[in-house]
Amino acid sequence: MSHDDHTQVRPWRHIERRKSRQIHVGSVPVGGDAPITVQSMTNTLTADAAATIDQVRQLEEAGADIVRVSCPDVESTAALSTIVKASNVPIVADIHFHYKRGIEAAKAGAACLRINPGNIGSPDRVRDVIQAARDHGCSMRIGVNAGSLERDLLEKYGEPCPDAMVESALSHARILQDHDFHEFKISVKASDIFMTVAAYQQLSEAIDCPLHLGITEAGALRTGTVKSAIGMGNLLWAGIGDTIRVSLAADPVEEIKVGFDLLKSLGLRHRGVNIIACPSCARQGFNVIKTVEALEARLAHISTPLSLSIIGCVVNGPGEALMTDLGFTGGGKGAGMVYMAGKPDHKMDNERMVDHIVELVEARAAQIDAQAAADLKAAE
C-alpha cells in the first residue's frame, strides 16, 4: 500500500457505492464489488483491422479495461474476429440500426454487444440479438441516448427528458429479463449534464443492474473533461456507476487518462503517479509548471499507484509532502528538499531535480510492486 492510500480511509472521504448485481464483459467483472472499469472507443475504421488493433493496443497501454469498436457494416464485423484475437482486453461491439451486425459480432467473439434500442428496430430483432448474445457468451449494454429516443416516447413527453430516457431503458431491460437474460448493463446518456445526472439517479433506484456512466458528446479535450468531471463526478460521489467512458473529441487515449484521473480524484481507483502540484507564484524556487510537465511525460509509464508532491515553496510544501509518498519543495539558492514518506530526507539542486525524482519514483514503484508480489505469493 502506498503512503497516499492511508488517506482514503478517512470517514469524510468514504463513498458508499450503490449495490448492483455483477455481470462480466469477457473476463472483466462489472458491478457488485468489482473495481469501476474505465473504457474508451476506437475511432479508426473497424474494417481496417491493423489500424484498429494498433489503437486498441495504445488504449491497453494507457490502462483501458474494456474497448468498444463500432460495427456499422459487414466489413466491420468481418474484421472483428481478427481484432478480438489480437486484443488483451474485452472488445465491445457497438451496434446501431442493423440488428444482423449484432448477431455477426457475437459470432466473431465480441465480449459485449452495445445496442441502442431506439435504433435497432422491432422487438423481434432485439430478441434475435439477445439469442445471439446468449449463444456466444456475450453480455449486453442497453445504450439509451437522449438524441435517439423512440418516437412514441418523444410524442408522450414532448422532448428528450430523464423520464423518457429511463422509461426507454426499463422497457428494453424487461425484454431481456422476459427472455431470462440478465447479463446486461444500462447507460442513459445525454450531452446535457443535468438531464444525464437526473436520468441516472432515477434509473439507479429502479433497477439493480450495473450502470455504465458517460456524458455523451461532451466536447473537446478541455471542455469535455470539465463536463464529464461535473456530471460523472456527481454520480460517482453519490455511489452511482460501475463502468465509465469519458467521451471526448480527442485522442481516445486521453479518455482513459481523464477517466482514471476522475476515479483517482474521488479515491475510487488508483493507477499511476498522482502528482500534486501548486499553480506557482512569485515565491517559487524553481519553474513548477515546466517541472510538472516534464515529470508527467517521463512518469507516464508508471502504473503503480503512488503520490508525488511538487510544490514551489515552503508555504504549503512540507504540509503537502506529509501526505505523499515522495515530494519536492522549493527552497533557496537553487536547491530544494526531497521528502520520502512524508519526512524531509535530503536536498537536491534544481537542475538535477527532475532526473532524481524520476529515479526515486521508479525505485519506489518497483518496491511497491515487489511487496505486492510477495504478499500475493504468501497468500497462495
C-alpha positions in Angstrom: 0.0 0.0 0.0 1.3 3.4 -0.9 1.6 6.3 1.6 -1.3 8.0 -0.1 -3.6 5.1 0.2 -3.8 5.6 4.0 -5.6 8.9 3.4 -8.5 7.0 1.8 -9.9 5.5 5.0 -11.0 8.9 6.5 -14.7 8.8 7.2 -15.3 12.0 5.3 -13.7 10.5 2.2 -15.8 7.4 2.1 -18.1 6.8 -0.9 -20.7 4.0 -0.4 -21.3 2.5 -3.8 -24.8 1.6 -4.9 -25.4 -2.1 -4.6 -25.7 -3.7 -8.1 -25.5 -7.3 -9.3 -22.4 -8.3 -11.2 -22.0 -9.2 -14.8 -19.0 -9.9 -16.9 -17.6 -8.3 -20.1 -15.4 -11.1 -21.2 -13.1 -11.8 -18.2 -13.7 -8.4 -16.6 -16.3 -8.2 -13.8 -18.6 -5.1 -13.9 -20.8 -4.2 -10.9 -21.1 -5.7 -7.5 -17.8 -5.2 -5.6 -15.7 -5.1 -8.7 -13.5 -2.0 -9.3 -15.1 0.7 -11.5 -13.8 0.0 -15.0 -12.5 2.6 -17.5 -13.5 2.3 -21.1 -12.8 4.0 -24.4 -13.8 3.6 -28.1 -11.7 3.3 -31.2 -12.2 5.9 -33.9 -10.4 4.0 -36.7 -12.3 2.3 -39.5 -13.1 -1.1 -37.9 -12.8 -2.7 -41.3 -9.1 -1.7 -41.1 -8.1 -4.4 -38.6 -4.5 -3.4 -38.4 -5.2 0.3 -37.6 -7.9 -0.7 -35.1 -5.6 -3.2 -33.4 -2.9 -0.6 -33.1 -5.3 1.8 -31.4 -6.6 -0.9 -29.1 -3.0 -1.6 -28.0 -2.4 2.1 -27.3 -5.6 2.1 -25.1 -4.4 -1.1 -23.4 -1.1 0.6 -22.6 -2.9 3.6 -21.1 -4.8 1.2 -18.8 -8.1 0.6 -20.6 -10.1 -2.2 -19.1 -12.6 -2.5 -21.9 -12.5 -1.1 -25.5 -15.5 -0.6 -27.8 -15.4 -0.6 -31.5 -18.2 0.4 -33.9 -19.6 -2.2 -36.2 -21.8 -0.3 -38.8 -21.3 -2.7 -41.7 -20.5 -6.2 -42.8 -16.9 -5.3 -43.4 -16.5 -4.2 -39.8 -17.9 -7.4 -38.3 -15.8 -9.4 -40.7 -12.7 -7.8 -39.3 -13.9 -8.1 -35.7 -12.7 -11.7 -35.3 -9.1 -10.6 -36.1 -9.3 -7.6 -33.7 -10.7 -9.7 -30.9 -7.9 -12.3 -31.2 -5.2 -9.6 -31.1 -6.7 -7.8 -28.1 -5.7 -8.2 -24.5 -8.9 -6.5 -23.2 -12.5 -7.4 -23.9 -14.0 -5.9 -27.1 -17.5 -4.4 -27.1 -19.2 -4.2 -30.5 -21.2 -1.1 -30.9 -24.4 -1.8 -32.9 -26.7 0.7 -34.5 -29.7 0.2 -36.9 -28.6 -3.2 -38.3 -29.5 -6.0 -35.9 -27.7 -8.5 -38.1 -24.4 -6.8 -37.2 -25.1 -7.7 -33.6 -25.5 -11.3 -34.5 -22.3 -11.3 -36.6 -20.4 -9.5 -33.9 -21.4 -12.1 -31.3 -20.2 -14.9 -33.6 -17.0 -13.0 -34.1 -16.1 -13.1 -30.5 -17.3 -9.8 -29.1 -17.4 -9.8 -25.3 -20.4 -7.5 -25.2 -22.9 -6.1 -27.6 -24.0 -2.4 -27.2 -27.3 -1.7 -28.7 -29.4 1.4 -28.8 -33.0 0.2 -28.5 -34.3 3.3 -30.3 -32.4 2.5 -33.4 -32.2 -1.3 -33.7 -35.7 -2.0 -34.8 -38.6 -4.2 -33.8 -38.8 -6.3 -30.6 -38.3 -9.4 -32.8 -35.0 -8.1 -34.0 -33.9 -7.2 -30.4 -34.9 -10.8 -29.4 -32.7 -12.2 -32.2 -29.7 -10.2 -30.9 -30.4 -11.5 -27.3 -30.3 -15.0 -28.6 -27.0 -14.5 -30.3 -25.6 -13.0 -27.2 -26.7 -16.0 -25.1 -25.4 -18.5 -27.7 -21.9 -16.9 -27.8 -21.5 -15.9 -24.1 -21.8 -12.1 -24.7 -23.1 -9.6 -22.2 -25.1 -6.6 -23.4 -25.4 -2.9 -22.8 -28.6 -1.2 -23.3 -27.5 2.2 -24.5 -30.1 4.9 -24.3 -29.2 8.3 -25.7 -31.3 11.5 -25.4 -30.7 12.2 -29.1 -32.2 8.9 -30.4 -35.2 8.1 -28.2 -38.1 6.2 -29.6 -40.7 8.2 -31.4 -43.6 7.2 -29.1 -41.6 8.4 -26.1 -40.9 11.7 -27.7 -44.6 12.1 -28.5 -45.5 11.2 -25.0 -43.1 13.5 -23.2 -42.8 16.2 -25.9 -39.0 16.3 -25.8 -36.0 14.3 -24.5 -36.0 14.2 -20.7 -34.9 12.0 -17.8 -38.3 10.3 -17.5 -38.3 9.3 -21.2 -34.8 8.0 -21.1 -35.5 5.9 -18.0 -38.7 4.6 -19.5 -36.9 3.5 -22.6 -34.1 1.8 -20.6 -36.5 -0.1 -18.4 -38.8 -1.2 -21.2 -35.8 -2.7 -23.0 -34.5 -4.2 -19.8 -37.8 -6.0 -19.5 -37.3 -7.6 -22.9 -34.0 -9.0 -21.8 -35.5 -10.2 -18.5 -38.5 -11.7 -20.1 -36.1 -13.8 -22.1 -34.3 -14.8 -18.9 -31.2 -12.8 -20.0 -29.6 -10.9 -17.1 -26.0 -10.3 -18.2 -26.7 -6.6 -19.1 -25.8 -3.1 -18.0 -27.5 0.1 -18.9 -26.5 3.7 -19.9 -28.7 6.7 -20.1 -26.6 9.4 -21.7 -27.2 13.0 -22.8 -24.9 15.8 -23.7 -26.8 17.9 -21.1 -25.3 17.3 -17.6 -28.5 18.0 -15.7 -30.5 15.6 -17.8 -27.9 12.9 -17.6 -27.4 13.1 -13.8 -31.2 13.1 -13.2 -31.7 10.1 -15.5 -29.0 8.0 -13.8 -30.3 9.0 -10.3 -33.8 7.8 -11.3 -32.6 4.7 -13.0 -30.3 3.7 -10.1 -33.3 3.4 -7.8 -35.4 1.5 -10.4 -33.1 -1.5 -11.3 -30.2 -3.3 -9.8 -28.1 -3.9 -13.0 -24.7 -2.3 -13.4 -24.7 1.2 -14.8 -22.3 2.5 -17.5 -21.7 6.2 -17.0 -21.0 8.9 -19.6 -21.8 12.4 -20.7 -22.2 11.8 -24.4 -20.7 14.1 -27.0 -19.1 16.0 -24.1 -16.8 18.1 -26.4 -13.1 18.7 -26.9 -10.4 17.7 -24.5 -10.7 20.7 -22.1 -14.4 21.4 -22.2 -15.3 17.7 -22.4 -13.2 16.9 -19.5 -14.9 19.6 -17.4 -18.4 18.5 -18.4 -17.6 14.9 -17.7 -16.0 15.6 -14.4 -19.0 17.6 -13.2 -21.6 15.1 -14.4 -19.9 11.8 -13.7 -18.2 13.2 -10.6 -21.6 14.0 -9.1 -22.8 10.4 -9.8 -19.7 8.7 -8.7 -19.6 10.7 -5.5 -23.2 9.5 -4.8 -22.0 5.9 -5.3 -23.6 5.5 -8.7 -21.7 3.9 -11.6 -19.9 0.7 -12.3 -18.0 1.4 -15.5 -17.2 4.8 -17.2 -16.4 6.2 -20.6 -15.3 9.9 -21.0 -16.5 10.9 -24.5 -14.0 13.4 -25.9 -13.4 14.8 -29.4 -9.8 14.0 -28.8 -7.3 11.1 -29.0 -9.1 8.1 -27.3 -6.0 7.6 -25.1 -6.9 10.9 -23.5 -10.3 9.5 -22.5 -8.5 6.8 -20.5 -6.3 9.3 -18.8 -9.2 11.5 -17.8 -11.2 8.5 -16.7 -8.5 7.3 -14.3 -7.9 10.9 -13.1 -11.6 11.2 -12.3 -11.6 8.0 -10.3 -8.3 8.8 -8.6 -9.6 12.2 -7.5 -12.5 10.5 -5.7 -10.4 7.8 -4.2 -12.3 5.2 -6.1 -9.4 3.7 -8.1 -5.7 4.4 -8.2 -3.4 3.9 -11.2 -0.1 5.7 -11.9 1.5 8.6 -10.2 -0.8 11.2 -8.7 1.1 14.5 -9.0 0.0 17.2 -6.5 1.4 20.5 -7.7 1.0 24.2 -6.9 -0.1 26.6 -9.6 3.2 28.5 -8.9 3.7 32.2 -8.0 6.5 34.7 -7.3 7.6 32.6 -4.3 8.5 29.6 -6.4 12.1 28.4 -6.0 12.0 26.6 -9.4 9.8 26.6 -12.5 7.0 24.5 -11.2 4.9 24.3 -14.4 7.8 23.1 -16.7 8.9 20.7 -14.0 5.4 19.1 -13.7 5.1 18.9 -17.5 8.4 17.1 -17.7 7.5 14.7 -14.8 4.1 13.9 -16.2 5.7 12.9 -19.5 8.6 10.9 -18.0 6.4 9.1 -15.4 3.6 8.2 -17.8 4.9 4.6 -18.0 4.4 4.0 -14.2 1.1 2.2 -13.5 1.8 1.6 -9.8 -0.3 3.8 -7.6 1.8 6.3 -5.7 1.7 10.0 -4.9 4.2 12.8 -5.6 4.0 16.5 -4.4 5.8 19.2 -6.4 5.4 22.5 -4.5 7.3 25.7 -5.4 8.0 27.0 -1.9 7.8 26.2 1.8 4.4 27.7 2.5 2.5 24.6 1.7 5.3 22.3 0.5 6.1 20.5 3.8 2.4 20.0 4.6 1.6 18.5 1.2 4.7 16.3 1.4 3.4 14.8 4.7 0.6 13.2 2.7 2.5 11.8 -0.3 5.0 9.0 -1.0 7.5 11.4 -2.4 7.8 15.2 -2.5 9.9 18.1 -3.6 9.6 21.6 -2.1 11.4 24.6 -3.5 13.9 26.4 -1.3 16.6 29.0 -1.9 20.0 29.1 -3.6 18.9 26.8 -6.5 18.0 23.8 -4.4 15.0 22.2 -2.6 14.1 19.5 -0.1 13.2 15.9 -1.1 10.7 14.2 1.1 10.4 10.5 1.5 7.2 9.0 3.0 6.3 12.5 4.4 9.6 13.3 6.0 12.4 15.6 4.8 15.2 13.3 3.6 17.8 15.2 1.6 18.4 18.3 -0.5 18.7 18.3 -4.3 19.7 21.1 -6.7 17.0 22.2 -9.1 19.0 21.3 -12.2 19.2 17.7 -11.4 15.8 17.5 -9.6 13.7 16.0 -12.4 16.1 13.2 -13.2 16.4 12.5 -9.5 12.7 12.4 -8.8 12.1 10.1 -11.8 14.7 7.7 -10.3 13.1 7.8 -6.9 9.6 7.2 -8.3 10.7 4.3 -10.4 12.5 2.8 -7.4 9.5 3.3 -5.1 7.2 1.8 -7.7 9.4 -1.3 -8.0 9.5 -1.6 -4.3 5.7 -1.5 -4.0 5.3 -4.0 -6.9 7.8 -6.4 -5.3 5.9 -6.2 -1.9 2.6 -6.8 -3.6 4.0 -9.8 -5.4 5.4 -11.2 -2.2 2.1 -10.6 -0.4 0.3 -12.4 -3.2 2.7 -15.4 -3.1 2.4 -15.6 0.7 -1.4 -15.7 0.4 -1.4 -18.6 -2.1 
